[in-house]
């Protein structure tokens, strides 16, 4: 359509220019004749203009006629195309369905990729926003280092920190509810440059007292019915009154979408430098580049390390805020986008094959029309107008398919994936869909149409009168398309096989605990239980009450559940070392997992005792500190000797903790991640208000959920619980990213295999149709039916073989990228590189068998009679 409009515009301008030149020539000639008759130049000019007013009118009429001619031709071509398509509804349906599949799948995946990894953050000048973190602690920093950074830097407008995880229990105004919130410095709002839609945010003048709160838009709308009179009211958080200062806009979701409120952070300058519980962001000053900020902050951190040896090995990392937020998911998403683009390529080749086949069925018609005087460009324009309705309809169906696919896909995405709320169909996604549709139409529609331009009329007339493939460029074109299609399918199938083998290996990993028949219940205690006696008493009452429920075998608690996407890490000083440091080789992050647990936690999860004992009820706050470590840490710190009786502590000056037991190592961060050993404290001796109850039962864990929730309500009606899930489901959730990639790649590979099968079948059917005369003569001269079948199968096998070789080469080139996506499987796994192509070869030969049988059924006598 765009090309047609450009041609019309150029034609119109050319006609106007020709008419202008002609008018000026006749006007000057008539003026000269009037002057020769004795008229003045002005009178002669005016007379000439009056005489040739009709010429100007003729000029306008010619313009209108040319415009009408172009429009009429376009409408005529469109009508003709619709009539032709009505005569071949199967072809029209195939084209629309193929286009819809390619556009729908590609646009749906692009919506996810753009929303999560590419869409700009909803903050002004988001390119100036950076995250400050340590090399060993991902996105976490400590308060003491933050104070020094803010005081000594000259590259940031401002710096702010927020506690990584803060739990708030909201009571009053409805049922008790647990929400995540941010204990933040006031500078956070200045760094992000976001103002509340109602009220104000807290400032330094409000002081560090945590008695003020700013609500998120979602919490304000959901719990308080968007009440504009909420400002100044007091709400109960963790049993204490907080005054509502303001409400943030809907797009403000720092640190993540689950944060429902923000309160002032009480900064303790004396907090140990080895405590890393905060996220830090900053805004670069105008004109300051990221490398400049990195250089200065590295120098500052070096001075801090010299002054405080405990952190002398820590490095500082300055990264764009968007990269820090989505860096872990970009590679899998880009890989998924590459896979769907591979599927789009297969769709395009299949569509091009359909259009080439159709153009060849009309070859004789087009040749005759060309021989009778039709211009080739006119025929190309007609071919484009014929496919335009199919392209438009396929695009519309593709967008509808995109909406359906997103409604199906988004709930399957991991809940831990950042920026899920940014996935939507907007003008950027629509522009991408239009661009893909236009590129697909150009690549598949105009390319076959351009074959008309290269036809030699005499040769085409001779070929159209013979049912032979000799000299036919269209056959070579279709063969090339099918080979390309098979190569793309091989890449998808090899990658799919690698991911399937990797996922199976991941599922077979021993996590170090038993997840069957366990119910997990999360809760966060209010501040009224902050003291050790109250904390321990409440937890003991919960344990006793739940243990008395029918069907309960054992009950335990821990502050961080394995594979639940939560962690608590830090460093320790081990007795006999000179620095407070984890031993060399402990992990690539240099930190340990810290846990607070009850005595029966290990029995409930089936974590084996290697040496010593579990915690006991007598390990109370007034007794010497005791701890349990896992077998990995025991081997690393005290190799070839018993760890029982050895000691560790947080830092110099703190109390020593004696090792009383060694337990089995568990996979905590993920089944495919085994990087940090674990340390456990008794729940009486190290208070952790955020806990998880684990209940082992002899029945379906879901049937026990109501009784467990009732036990919490009986002991404290204001205590909310959340994430009540069977432990098996927690494990399955931890595998959801790998499962999603594997499932989608397998789906794409299956669809691609079907399309490739159709492509091979179509090419061989067309080839058999063209060679019917040749096959009949061969059989008349003595060829057996088995030889004819083998001839066609050999052609199909050759197509598949060439495509497989090219595809395997492409998959080998991708092996370096695949290394980051597979587990316990090499990126060049022989079985994956053999199984996928072998399946494709078998399917291709099966698709070749039907045309082969048809060729063998040719009656040689009927062919000879035709001759």
C-alpha positions in Angstrom: 0.0 0.0 0.0 2.8 2.4 0.8 4.6 1.7 -2.4 1.3 2.2 -4.3 0.9 5.6 -2.8 4.4 6.6 -3.5 4.0 5.6 -7.2 0.7 7.6 -7.4 2.4 10.7 -5.9 5.4 10.5 -8.3 3.0 10.1 -11.3 1.0 13.1 -10.2 4.0 15.3 -9.9 5.3 14.2 -13.3 2.0 15.0 -15.0 1.9 18.5 -13.3 5.4 19.2 -14.4 4.7 18.2 -18.0 1.5 20.3 -18.1 3.3 23.3 -16.5 6.0 23.2 -19.2 3.4 22.9 -22.0 1.4 25.8 -20.6 4.4 28.1 -20.3 5.5 27.2 -23.9 2.1 28.0 -25.5 1.6 31.1 -23.3 5.0 32.6 -24.4 4.3 31.8 -28.1 0.9 33.4 -28.1 2.3 36.5 -26.3 5.0 36.9 -29.0 2.3 36.6 -31.7 0.2 39.4 -30.0 3.2 41.7 -29.7 3.9 41.1 -33.5 0.3 42.4 -34.1 1.2 45.7 -32.4 -0.1 45.1 -28.9 1.9 46.2 -25.8 3.7 43.5 -23.9 1.2 43.7 -20.9 -1.9 43.5 -23.2 -0.3 40.7 -25.2 0.3 38.8 -22.0 -3.2 39.3 -20.6 -4.7 38.3 -24.0 -2.7 35.1 -24.1 -3.7 34.2 -20.6 -7.4 34.7 -21.4 -7.0 32.6 -24.6 -5.4 29.7 -22.7 -7.7 29.5 -19.7 -9.1 26.4 -21.3 -5.6 24.9 -21.4 -5.4 25.4 -17.6 -8.8 23.7 -17.2 -7.6 20.9 -19.3 -4.6 20.6 -17.1 -6.8 20.1 -14.0 -9.0 17.6 -15.9 -5.9 15.6 -16.8 -4.7 15.6 -13.2 -8.1 14.4 -12.0 -8.2 11.7 -14.7 -4.8 10.4 -13.8 -5.7 10.3 -10.1 -9.0 8.5 -10.9 -7.1 6.1 -13.1 -4.6 5.1 -10.4 -7.3 4.7 -7.7 -9.5 2.7 -10.1 -6.7 0.4 -11.0 -6.0 -0.2 -7.3 -9.7 -0.9 -6.5 -10.0 -3.1 -9.6 -6.9 -5.1 -8.5 -8.3 -5.4 -5.0 -11.6 -6.7 -6.2 -10.0 -9.1 -8.6 -7.8 -10.4 -5.8 -10.8 -10.9 -3.5 -12.6 -12.8 -6.3 -9.5 -15.0 -6.8 -9.3 -15.7 -3.1 -13.0 -16.6 -2.9 -12.3 -19.3 -5.5 -9.4 -20.7 -3.3 -10.6 -20.5 0.3 -8.1 -23.1 1.5 -5.2 -21.0 0.3 -6.6 -17.9 1.9 -7.2 -19.7 5.2 -3.7 -21.2 5.2 -2.1 -17.8 4.6 -4.1 -16.1 7.3 -3.5 -18.8 9.8 0.2 -18.9 9.1 0.5 -15.1 9.4 -1.6 -15.1 12.6 0.6 -17.7 14.2 3.9 -15.9 13.3 2.7 -12.4 14.3 0.9 -13.6 17.4 3.7 -15.6 18.9 6.4 -13.1 18.0 4.4 -10.1 19.4 3.5 -11.9 22.6 7.1 -12.8 23.4 8.2 -9.3 22.4 5.6 -7.9 24.8 7.3 -9.8 27.7 10.8 -9.0 26.6 10.1 -5.3 26.1 8.0 -4.9 29.3 10.5 -6.6 31.5 13.9 -5.9 30.0 13.6 -2.9 27.7 10.8 -0.6 28.8 12.3 2.5 30.5 11.8 2.9 34.2 8.9 5.2 35.2 11.2 7.8 36.6 12.4 11.1 35.1 15.9 10.9 33.5 16.1 7.2 34.3 19.4 6.9 32.6 20.9 8.9 35.6 19.7 6.3 38.1 22.3 3.8 39.3 22.5 1.0 41.9 25.5 0.8 44.3 26.4 -2.6 45.5 29.3 -4.8 46.7 30.8 -7.4 44.5 30.1 -10.1 47.1 26.5 -9.3 48.1 24.6 -8.7 44.9 22.4 -5.6 45.6 22.9 -5.3 49.4 25.1 -2.8 51.3 25.6 -1.7 54.9 24.7 1.5 56.6 28.2 2.4 57.8 29.5 2.2 54.2 26.5 4.2 53.0 27.3 7.0 55.4 30.9 7.3 54.1 29.8 7.1 50.5 27.3 9.9 50.8 29.7 12.1 52.7 32.8 11.7 50.4 31.4 11.4 46.9 31.1 14.3 44.4 29.5 12.5 41.5 25.9 12.0 42.8 23.1 14.4 43.3 21.9 12.3 46.2 22.1 8.7 47.5 19.4 6.7 49.4 19.0 3.3 51.0 16.1 1.0 51.8 16.0 -2.0 54.0 15.8 -5.0 51.7 12.9 -6.7 53.4 10.6 -5.2 56.0 7.4 -6.9 57.1 4.4 -5.0 58.4 1.3 -6.5 59.9 -1.7 -4.2 59.3 -4.5 -4.5 61.9 -7.7 -2.6 62.3 -9.9 -1.4 59.4 -10.5 -5.0 58.4 -8.9 -8.4 58.6 -5.2 -8.5 59.7 -2.9 -8.4 56.7 0.8 -8.8 56.2 2.5 -6.6 53.6 6.1 -5.8 52.5 7.3 -2.3 53.0 10.4 -0.1 52.7 12.2 1.4 55.7 13.9 4.1 53.7 15.8 7.3 53.9 13.9 10.4 52.7 16.5 10.8 50.0 15.0 7.8 48.1 12.1 10.0 46.9 14.5 12.7 45.8 16.7 10.3 43.9 13.7 8.9 42.0 12.1 12.3 41.6 8.6 11.1 42.3 6.1 13.1 44.1 3.0 11.7 45.9 -0.4 12.1 44.3 -1.8 12.8 47.7 -0.1 14.5 50.7 3.7 14.5 51.0 6.6 12.2 51.8 8.6 12.1 55.0 11.7 14.4 55.1 14.8 14.8 57.3 12.8 17.4 59.3 10.4 14.6 60.4 13.2 12.9 62.2 14.1 9.2 62.2 11.2 8.1 64.4 9.3 5.3 62.6 5.8 6.7 63.3 5.0 8.0 59.8 4.0 6.1 56.7 3.5 6.7 53.0 1.1 4.3 51.3 1.3 2.8 47.9 -1.5 3.5 45.4 -2.5 -0.2 45.4 -2.8 -0.5 49.2 -4.6 2.9 49.5 -7.1 1.7 46.8 -7.5 -1.9 48.0 -7.6 -1.6 51.8 -8.8 2.0 52.3 -11.1 2.3 49.2 -9.1 5.3 47.8 -10.2 7.5 50.7 -8.9 11.0 50.1 -9.4 11.7 53.8 -6.7 9.1 54.8 -4.1 11.9 55.3 -3.3 12.5 58.9 -5.1 9.3 60.1 -3.3 6.7 62.2 -3.1 3.1 61.1 -1.8 0.1 63.1 1.5 -1.3 61.8 3.1 -4.1 63.8 0.9 -3.1 66.7 2.0 0.6 66.7 0.2 3.7 65.4 1.6 5.3 62.2 0.4 8.6 60.8 -0.3 8.6 57.0 1.5 11.4 55.3 0.8 10.6 51.6 0.0 8.3 48.8 2.4 7.5 46.0 1.4 7.2 42.3 0.6 3.7 40.8 3.8 3.5 38.8 6.0 4.0 42.0 7.1 0.5 42.9 10.4 0.8 44.6 12.0 -1.6 45.6 9.6 -3.9 43.8 5.9 -4.2 43.0 5.2 -6.0 46.4 6.2 -3.0 48.5 3.0 -1.5 49.8 4.2 1.3 52.1 7.3 3.2 53.2 8.4 4.4 56.6 11.5 6.4 57.8 14.6 4.4 58.4 16.3 4.9 61.7 20.0 4.8 60.9 22.3 3.3 63.4 25.9 4.5 62.6 27.3 1.8 65.0 25.8 -1.0 63.0 28.6 -3.5 62.0 30.1 -3.0 58.6 29.6 -6.7 57.9 25.8 -6.3 58.0 24.5 -6.0 54.5 20.7 -5.6 54.7 20.0 -2.6 52.5 19.6 -1.6 48.9 21.3 1.6 47.7 20.5 3.8 44.7 21.8 7.1 43.6 21.3 9.7 40.8 24.3 10.9 38.8 25.0 14.6 38.5 24.5 16.1 35.1 27.5 15.5 32.9 28.9 12.7 35.1 29.4 9.4 33.3 29.1 5.9 34.8 32.9 5.2 34.5 33.7 8.4 36.3 31.3 7.5 39.1 32.8 4.0 39.2 36.3 5.3 39.5 35.6 7.7 42.3 33.5 5.3 44.3 36.2 2.6 43.9 38.7 5.0 45.4 36.4 5.8 48.3 35.8 2.1 49.0 39.6 1.5 48.9 40.1 4.1 51.6 37.3 2.5 53.7 39.0 -0.9 53.3 42.3 0.5 54.5 40.6 2.0 57.5 38.5 -1.1 58.3 40.3 -4.3 57.4 37.2 -6.3 58.0 35.9 -5.0 54.6 39.2 -4.5 52.8 38.5 -7.1 50.2 35.0 -5.7 49.3 34.8 -4.0 45.9 32.1 -1.6 44.8 29.9 -1.9 41.7 28.0 1.0 40.0 25.5 -0.2 37.5 22.5 1.3 35.8 19.4 0.8 37.9 17.5 -1.0 35.0 20.4 -3.4 34.4 20.6 -4.2 38.1 16.9 -4.8 38.2 16.6 -7.1 35.2 20.1 -8.3 34.6 19.5 -11.9 35.7 16.5 -12.4 33.4 17.7 -10.6 30.3 19.7 -13.6 28.8 16.8 -16.1 29.1 14.4 -13.5 27.7 16.6 -12.6 24.8 17.2 -16.3 24.1 13.4 -16.8 24.1 13.0 -13.9 21.7 15.6 -15.4 19.4 13.7 -18.7 19.5 10.4 -17.1 18.5 12.1 -15.1 15.7 13.4 -18.4 14.5 9.8 -19.6 14.5 8.8 -16.5 12.6 11.5 -17.3 10.0 10.0 -20.7 9.6 6.5 -19.2 9.2 7.8 -16.8 6.6 9.4 -19.5 4.5 6.2 -21.6 4.7 4.2 -18.6 3.6 6.6 -17.8 0.8 6.3 -21.4 -0.3 2.5 -21.0 -0.4 2.7 -17.9 -2.5 5.3 -19.3 -4.9 3.1 -22.4 -5.4 0.1 -20.2 -6.1 2.0 -18.0 -8.5 3.1 -21.1 -10.4 -0.5 -22.4 -10.6 -1.3 -19.1 -12.3 1.9 -19.0 -14.3 0.2 -19.7 -17.7 -2.4 -17.0 -17.0 0.3 -14.4 -16.2 2.5 -15.4 -19.1 -0.4 -15.0 -21.6 -1.4 -11.7 -20.1 2.2 -10.5 -20.4 2.4 -11.7 -24.0 -0.8 -9.8 -24.8 0.8 -6.5 -23.6 0.3 -6.3 -19.9 3.2 -4.5 -18.2 5.1 -6.6 -15.7 5.0 -3.9 -13.1 1.3 -3.8 -13.5 1.2 -7.5 -12.7 3.4 -7.1 -9.7 1.1 -4.4 -8.4 -1.9 -6.7 -8.9 -0.1 -9.5 -7.0 0.5 -7.1 -4.1 -3.1 -5.9 -4.0 -4.3 -9.5 -4.0 -2.3 -10.4 -0.9 -3.0 -7.1 0.9 -6.4 -8.3 2.4 -4.8 -11.5 3.6 -1.9 -9.6 5.2 -4.4 -7.2 7.0 -6.6 -10.1 8.2 -3.6 -12.1 9.3 -2.3 -9.1 11.3 -5.6 -8.6 13.0 -5.9 -12.3 13.9 -2.3 -12.2 15.1 -3.0 -9.3 17.5 -6.0 -11.1 18.9 -3.8 -14.2 19.3 -1.3 -12.0 21.1 -3.9 -10.9 23.7 -4.9 -14.5 24.3 -1.3 -15.8 24.5 -0.4 -13.0 27.0 -3.4 -13.9 29.2 -2.1 -17.5 29.2 1.6 -16.7 29.5 1.8 -14.0 32.2 0.3 -16.2 35.0 3.0 -18.8 34.1 5.9 -16.4 34.5 7.8 -16.7 37.8 6.5 -14.5 40.5 10.1 -13.4 41.2 10.5 -12.0 37.7 10.8 -8.2 37.9 8.5 -5.8 36.2 5.7 -8.1 35.4 3.3 -5.2 35.7 5.0 -3.5 32.8 4.0 -6.2 30.3 1.1 -4.9 28.2 0.1 -4.1 24.7 0.7 -0.5 24.0 1.8 1.6 21.0 5.4 0.3 21.2 4.2 -3.3 21.0 1.7 -2.4 18.2 4.5 -0.6 16.3 6.6 -3.8 16.6 3.7 -5.9 15.4 3.1 -3.6 12.4 6.8 -3.7 11.6 7.0 -7.5 11.7 3.8 -7.7 9.6 5.2 -5.3 7.0 8.6 -7.1 6.9 6.8 -10.5 6.6 4.6 -9.2 3.8 7.6 -7.7 2.0 9.7 -10.8 2.4 7.0 -13.3 1.5 4.6 -11.4 -0.8 6.8 -9.2 -3.0 9.6 -11.7 -3.4 7.5 -14.3 -5.3 5.9 -11.4 -7.3 9.3 -10.2 -8.4 9.8 -13.6 -10.2 7.4 -12.2 -12.8 10.0 -9.5 -13.7 12.6 -12.2 -14.6 10.4 -14.3 -16.9 11.5 -14.7 -20.5 8.2 -14.7 -22.4 9.2 -17.1 -25.1 10.8 -19.6 -22.7 7.9 -19.2 -20.2 5.4 -19.9 -23.0 7.3 -23.1 -23.9 7.5 -24.2 -20.2 3.8 -23.4 -19.6 2.9 -25.7 -22.4 5.0 -28.6 -20.8 4.5 -30.2 -17.5 8.2 -30.2 -16.6 10.4 -28.7 -14.0 13.3 -28.2 -16.3 14.5 -24.6 -16.2 12.0 -23.7 -13.5 13.5 -21.1 -11.1 10.4 -21.4 -8.9 11.3 -25.0 -8.1 14.7 -24.0 -7.0 13.2 -21.2 -5.0 10.8 -23.5 -3.2 13.6 -26.0 -2.5 15.8 -23.2 -1.0 13.0 -22.1 1.2 12.3 -25.6 2.5 16.0 -26.2 3.2 16.1 -22.9 5.1 13.0 -23.9 7.0 14.5 -27.3 8.0 17.7 -25.6 9.2 15.8 -23.3 11.5 13.7 -26.3 12.8 16.9 -28.2 13.6 18.2 -25.3 15.7 15.0 -25.1 17.6 14.9 -28.9 18.1 18.5 -29.2 19.3 18.0 -26.3 21.8 14.7 -27.8 22.9 16.4 -31.2 23.5 19.2 -29.5 25.5 16.7 -27.7 27.7 14.6 -30.9 28.2 17.7 -32.9 29.3 18.8 -30.0 31.5 15.4 -29.8 33.1 15.2 -33.5 33.8 18.7 -33.3 35.4 17.5 -30.4 37.5 14.5 -32.3 38.7 16.6 -35.2 39.7 18.9 -33.1 41.9 18.7 -34.1 45.6 17.9 -30.9 47.5 19.1 -32.3 50.8 15.7 -32.5 52.4 12.3 -34.1 51.8 9.5 -32.0 50.5 6.7 -34.6 50.4 3.7 -34.2 52.8 4.9 -30.9 54.2 2.8 -27.8 54.6 4.6 -24.4 54.8 3.1 -21.3 56.5 4.8 -18.0 56.5 4.2 -15.3 59.2 5.9 -12.2 60.5 5.6 -11.4 64.2 4.6 -7.9 65.4 6.9 -5.8 67.5 5.1 -6.8 70.6 7.0 -10.1 70.4 10.4 -8.3 69.9 11.9 -9.4 73.2 13.4 -12.9 73.4 11.1 -14.3 76.1 7.9 -13.2 74.3 9.2 -14.3 71.0 10.1 -17.8 72.2 6.9 -18.2 74.2 4.7 -17.4 71.2 6.6 -19.7 68.8 6.5 -22.5 71.4 2.7 -22.1 71.8 2.3 -22.3 68.0 4.4 -25.4 67.8 2.4 -27.1 70.6 -1.0 -26.1 69.2 -0.2 -27.3 65.7 1.5 -30.5 66.9 -1.8 -31.5 68.5 -3.7 -31.4 65.2 -4.8 -34.7 63.8 -2.5 -36.2 61.2 0.6 -34.1 62.3 3.8 -36.0 62.5 6.3 -33.3 63.4 6.5 -29.4 63.4 9.4 -27.1 62.9 10.2 -23.5 62.2 13.0 -21.6 60.3 13.3 -18.0 59.3 14.1 -18.7 55.6 12.5 -21.7 53.9 14.7 -23.5 51.3 13.9 -22.8 47.6 11.4 -20.1 48.6 13.4 -17.2 47.0 14.6 -15.7 50.3 18.0 -15.6 51.8 19.9 -14.1 54.7 23.7 -14.1 54.4 26.7 -12.8 56.2 30.3 -13.4 57.3 31.6 -15.0 60.5 34.8 -15.2 62.4 35.9 -18.7 63.1 38.0 -19.5 66.1 41.7 -19.6 65.3 41.6 -17.1 62.3 43.0 -13.6 62.5 40.3 -11.9 60.4 36.5 -12.0 60.4 36.3 -13.8 57.2 34.7 -16.9 55.6 37.4 -19.5 54.7 38.8 -19.5 51.2 36.7 -21.7 48.9 33.5 -21.3 50.8 31.7 -19.8 47.9 32.0 -17.4 45.0 30.1 -14.8 47.1 32.2 -15.1 50.2 29.2 -15.4 52.5 27.3 -17.9 54.5 23.6 -18.6 54.8 22.3 -17.7 58.3 19.3 -19.5 59.7 17.3 -19.4 62.9 15.6 -22.8 63.6 13.6 -24.7 66.2 14.7 -28.1 67.5 12.4 -30.2 65.3 13.0 -28.3 62.0 15.6 -30.7 60.8 13.5 -33.8 61.6 10.5 -32.3 59.9 12.4 -31.6 56.6 14.4 -34.8 56.8 17.8 -33.0 57.0 20.1 -35.7 58.4 22.3 -35.3 61.5 25.9 -36.0 60.6 27.5 -35.4 64.0 26.6 -34.1 67.4 23.0 -33.2 68.2 20.1 -31.0 67.2 18.9 -28.0 69.2 17.0 -28.6 72.4 14.4 -26.6 74.4 17.1 -26.0 77.0 19.1 -23.9 74.5 17.5 -20.7 75.8 18.7 -17.1 75.7 20.3 -17.3 79.2 22.4 -20.3 78.2 25.7 -20.2 76.2 25.2 -19.7 72.5 25.1 -22.9 70.5 25.0 -23.4 66.7 24.7 -26.0 64.1 26.6 -26.0 60.8 26.3 -28.0 57.7 28.8 -30.6 56.5 30.2 -28.4 53.7 31.3 -25.7 56.2 32.6 -28.3 58.6 34.9 -29.7 55.9 36.1 -26.3 54.8 36.8 -24.8 58.1 37.9 -27.8 60.1 39.1 -30.4 57.6 40.0 -33.9 58.8 38.8 -33.2 62.3 35.5 -33.0 64.3 33.7 -29.6 64.3 31.9 -30.4 67.5 33.1 -28.0 70.2 34.6 -25.5 67.8 33.4 -21.9 67.9 32.5 -18.9 65.7 31.1 -15.4 66.2 29.8 -12.4 64.3 32.7 -10.1 65.0 35.3 -9.2 67.6 33.6 -8.4 70.9 30.5 -10.5 70.3 29.9 -13.8 72.1 31.3 -17.0 70.8 28.9 -19.7 69.5 29.8 -23.3 70.1 29.1 -25.9 67.4 26.9 -28.7 68.8 25.9 -30.4 65.6 26.7 -30.9 62.0 23.8 -31.6 59.5 23.5 -32.3 55.8 23.9 -29.6 53.3 20.8 -28.4 51.5 20.1 -26.5 48.2 18.7 -23.2 49.4 18.8 -20.7 46.5 17.9 -23.2 43.8 18.3 -26.8 42.7 20.9 -25.7 40.2 22.8 -23.5 42.6 25.0 -24.9 45.3 27.2 -22.1 46.5 26.7 -21.3 50.2 27.1 -23.5 53.3 24.6 -23.0 56.2 24.8 -21.9 59.8 21.9 -22.4 62.2 21.1 -20.7 65.5 18.6 -21.7 68.2 15.3 -19.7 67.9 15.6 -18.8 71.6 19.1 -17.2 71.1 18.7 -15.3 67.9 15.3 -13.7 67.3 14.0 -13.6 63.8 10.5 -12.1 63.6 9.9 -13.4 60.1 9.4 -17.2 60.3 8.1 -20.2 58.4 6.2 -23.0 60.0 6.8 -26.5 58.4 4.3 -29.2 59.3 4.9 -32.8 58.2 1.7 -34.8 58.0 0.4 -38.2 57.0 -2.3 -36.8 54.7 -2.7 -34.2 51.9 -1.0 -31.1 53.3 -3.7 -28.9 51.8 -6.3 -30.6 54.1 -4.3 -29.4 57.1 -4.2 -25.7 56.1 -7.5 -24.6 57.7 -6.5 -26.2 61.0 -3.1 -24.5 61.1 -4.5 -21.1 60.2 -7.1 -21.5 63.0 -4.3 -22.3 65.5 -2.7 -19.0 64.7 -6.0 -17.1 65.1 -6.7 -18.8 68.4 -3.4 -17.7 69.9 -3.4 -14.2 68.4 -6.3 -13.0 66.2 -4.2 -10.1 65.0 -1.5 -12.3 63.6 -1.8 -12.8 59.8 -0.3 -15.7 57.9 0.6 -15.8 54.2 1.9 -18.1 51.5 0.3 -21.3 52.9 1.6 -23.8 50.4 2.6 -27.5 50.3 6.4 -27.8 50.2 6.2 -29.7 46.9 4.7 -26.6 45.3 7.4 -24.4 46.7 10.0 -26.7 45.0 8.0 -26.6 41.8 7.9 -22.8 41.9 11.7 -22.7 42.2 11.8 -24.6 38.9 9.3 -22.4 37.1 11.8 -20.3 35.1 13.5 -23.4 33.7 10.1 -25.1 33.1 8.7 -22.1 31.3 11.8 -21.8 28.9 11.7 -25.5 28.3 7.9 -25.6 27.7 7.9 -22.7 25.3 11.0 -23.9 23.3 9.4 -27.3 23.0 6.1 -25.8 21.8 8.0 -23.6 19.3 10.0 -26.6 18.1 6.8 -28.7 17.8 5.0 -26.1 15.7 8.1 -25.6 13.6 8.3 -29.3 13.0 4.7 -29.4 11.8 5.4 -26.5 9.4 8.6 -28.1 8.1 6.7 -31.3 7.5 4.0 -29.4 5.5 6.8 -27.6 3.6 8.6 -30.9 2.6 5.3 -32.5 1.6 4.3 -29.4 -0.5 7.6 -29.3 -2.4 7.6 -33.0 -3.1 3.9 -33.0 -4.1 4.6 -30.1 -6.5 7.7 -31.8 -7.9 5.8 -35.0 -8.5 3.1 -33.1 -10.3 5.7 -31.5 -12.6 7.4 -34.8 -13.2 4.3 -36.9 -13.9 5.2 -37.2 -17.6 8.8 -38.1 -16.8 7.7 -40.7 -14.2 5.1 -42.3 -16.6 7.8 -42.7 -19.4 10.2 -44.2 -16.9 7.7 -46.8 -15.8 6.7 -47.5 -19.4 10.4 -48.2 -20.1 10.6 -50.7 -17.2 11.2 -48.8 -14.0 9.6 -50.6 -11.0 7.3 -48.8 -8.5 9.8 -49.3 -5.7 12.4 -47.5 -7.7 10.0 -44.5 -8.3 9.2 -44.4 -4.5 12.9 -44.5 -3.7 13.6 -41.7 -6.1 11.0 -39.4 -4.4 12.2 -40.4 -0.9 15.8 -39.8 -1.9 14.8 -36.2 -2.9 13.0 -35.7 0.4 16.0 -37.1 2.3 18.3 -34.8 0.4 16.3 -31.8 1.3 16.2 -32.8 5.0 19.9 -33.7 5.0 21.1 -30.4 3.7 18.9 -28.5 6.1 20.0 -30.7 9.0 23.7 -30.0 8.3 23.1 -26.3 8.1 21.0 -26.4 11.3 23.5 -28.3 13.3 26.2 -25.8 12.3 24.0 -23.0 13.5 23.3 -24.8 16.8 27.0 -25.3 17.4 27.6 -21.6 16.9 25.0 -21.0 19.6 26.6 -23.3 22.1 28.5 -20.5 24.0 25.1 -18.8 24.7 23.5 -22.1 25.7 26.2 -22.7 28.3 24.4 -20.3 30.7 21.0 -22.0 30.3 21.7 -25.6 30.8 22.5 -27.7 33.9 24.6 -30.8 34.1 24.4 -31.0 30.3 27.1 -29.8 27.9 26.0 -27.2 25.3 27.3 -29.7 22.7 25.6 -32.7 24.1 25.8 -35.5 21.5 22.4 -37.0 22.3 20.6 -33.7 21.9 22.4 -33.0 18.6 21.5 -36.4 17.3 17.9 -36.9 18.6 16.4 -33.7 17.3 17.8 -34.0 13.7 17.0 -37.7 13.7 13.3 -37.0 14.6 13.2 -34.4 11.8 14.7 -36.8 9.3 12.1 -39.5 10.1 9.3 -37.0 9.9 10.6 -35.6 6.6 10.8 -39.1 5.1 7.3 -39.8 6.3 6.1 -36.6 4.7 7.8 -37.7 1.5 6.2 -41.1 1.4 2.7 -39.8 0.4 4.0 -38.0 -2.7 6.2 -41.1 -3.4 3.1 -43.4 -3.3 1.3 -41.0 -5.6 4.2 -41.0 -8.1 4.3 -44.8 -8.1 0.5 -44.9 -8.8 1.0 -43.1 -12.2 -0.5 -45.1 -15.1 2.2 -45.2 -17.9 -0.4 -46.0 -20.6 -2.4 -42.8 -19.9 0.8 -40.8 -20.2 1.7 -42.4 -23.5 -1.7 -41.8 -24.9 -1.4 -38.1 -24.0 1.9 -38.0 -25.8 
